[in-house]
Amino acid sequence: MRHLAALPRRWRFASEPFELFLAAAALFSGLSVLLGTTRPGSLTAQMSPVILRTWGASLSVGGALTIASRWLLAGADTAGALMRALRLEQMGMTLFATTAGMYAIAIISIGRAGLAAGPIIIGWSIACAVRALIIRAERRTLPPLDPGG
C-alpha cells in the first residue's frame, strides 16, 4: 500500500490497471448475462439458467465492488477509509476468482476447443485469488480500527 501514498490522488484510482479494466469488462459481461443479451455457450450447455444467472450476478457484483474499491482507495485519507476500500477489493477479487474458476472448468470441459481460452481464464482465477490473499496480508499490517471509526 506504500506505493499508493507516493502517487498523486488522481492516479490512485488506476494504480492497478489490469484489475480495473478486467473489473469493467466483468461488470459489462455479467450484466449482459443477467439481462439475457448473451449466453456463453460453454456455460449454457452445462449449467441451469439459475446457476448461469448467479454466475452473471457474481461477475457483475465482483466488477462493481472492485471498481468501487478503486474509487474509495483513490480518496482514502484515513486508516478506516483504507480498510473499507481494501475489504471491498478483497470481496471483488474473491468473487472474480470463483466466477473465473467456474468458467474455466466449463470451457475446458467442452474438450479440445476449450484448451485455447481455458488456461487464460484459469490464470485470471489464480491471479485474483492471489490478489485477495495479498490484500488480506495488507489489511493485517494496518493499525486496528476503533469501533466508531
PEGI-V631483 format. One record per backbone hydrogen bond with DSSP energy under -1.0 kcal/mol. NH is the residue of the N-H (numbers start at 0). CO is the residue of the C=O. E is the energy in kcal/mol with one decimal. If there is no record, write none. Layout:
BEGIN
nh=NH co=CO e=E
nh=NH co=CO e=E
END
This chain:
BEGIN
nh=3 co=0 e=-1.1
nh=6 co=3 e=-1.2
nh=10 co=7 e=-1.9
nh=14 co=11 e=-1.6
nh=19 co=15 e=-2.4
nh=20 co=16 e=-2.5
nh=21 co=17 e=-2.2
nh=22 co=18 e=-2.0
nh=23 co=19 e=-2.0
nh=24 co=20 e=-2.1
nh=25 co=21 e=-2.6
nh=26 co=22 e=-2.5
nh=27 co=23 e=-2.2
nh=28 co=24 e=-2.9
nh=29 co=25 e=-3.1
nh=30 co=26 e=-2.2
nh=31 co=27 e=-2.0
nh=32 co=28 e=-1.7
nh=33 co=29 e=-2.6
nh=34 co=30 e=-2.7
nh=36 co=31 e=-1.6
nh=37 co=31 e=-1.6
nh=43 co=39 e=-3.1
nh=44 co=40 e=-2.1
nh=46 co=42 e=-1.9
nh=51 co=47 e=-2.6
nh=52 co=48 e=-2.3
nh=53 co=49 e=-2.2
nh=54 co=50 e=-2.5
nh=55 co=51 e=-2.3
nh=56 co=52 e=-2.6
nh=57 co=53 e=-2.6
nh=58 co=54 e=-2.4
nh=59 co=55 e=-2.4
nh=60 co=56 e=-3.1
nh=61 co=57 e=-2.6
nh=62 co=58 e=-2.1
nh=63 co=59 e=-2.8
nh=64 co=60 e=-3.1
nh=65 co=61 e=-2.1
nh=66 co=62 e=-2.5
nh=67 co=63 e=-2.6
nh=68 co=64 e=-2.5
nh=69 co=65 e=-2.1
nh=70 co=66 e=-2.0
nh=71 co=67 e=-2.7
nh=72 co=68 e=-2.8
nh=73 co=69 e=-1.9
nh=74 co=70 e=-1.0
nh=81 co=77 e=-2.2
nh=82 co=78 e=-2.4
nh=83 co=79 e=-2.3
nh=84 co=80 e=-2.2
nh=85 co=81 e=-2.5
nh=86 co=82 e=-2.3
nh=87 co=83 e=-2.1
nh=88 co=84 e=-2.3
nh=89 co=85 e=-2.6
nh=90 co=86 e=-2.4
nh=91 co=87 e=-2.6
nh=92 co=88 e=-2.6
nh=93 co=89 e=-2.3
nh=94 co=90 e=-2.4
nh=95 co=91 e=-2.4
nh=96 co=92 e=-2.6
nh=97 co=93 e=-2.0
nh=98 co=94 e=-2.9
nh=99 co=95 e=-2.9
nh=100 co=96 e=-1.8
nh=101 co=97 e=-2.3
nh=102 co=98 e=-2.3
nh=103 co=99 e=-2.7
nh=104 co=100 e=-2.2
nh=105 co=101 e=-2.2
nh=106 co=102 e=-2.8
nh=107 co=103 e=-2.8
nh=108 co=104 e=-2.1
nh=109 co=106 e=-1.2
nh=110 co=107 e=-1.6
nh=113 co=110 e=-1.7
nh=114 co=111 e=-1.5
nh=117 co=113 e=-2.5
nh=120 co=116 e=-2.0
nh=121 co=117 e=-2.6
nh=122 co=118 e=-2.4
nh=123 co=119 e=-2.1
nh=124 co=120 e=-2.4
nh=125 co=121 e=-2.8
nh=126 co=122 e=-2.7
nh=127 co=123 e=-2.4
nh=128 co=124 e=-2.2
nh=129 co=125 e=-2.8
nh=130 co=126 e=-2.5
nh=131 co=127 e=-2.3
nh=132 co=128 e=-1.9
nh=133 co=129 e=-2.4
nh=134 co=130 e=-2.6
nh=135 co=131 e=-2.1
nh=136 co=132 e=-2.1
nh=137 co=133 e=-2.6
nh=138 co=134 e=-2.8
nh=139 co=135 e=-1.6
nh=141 co=138 e=-1.0
nh=148 co=145 e=-1.9
END
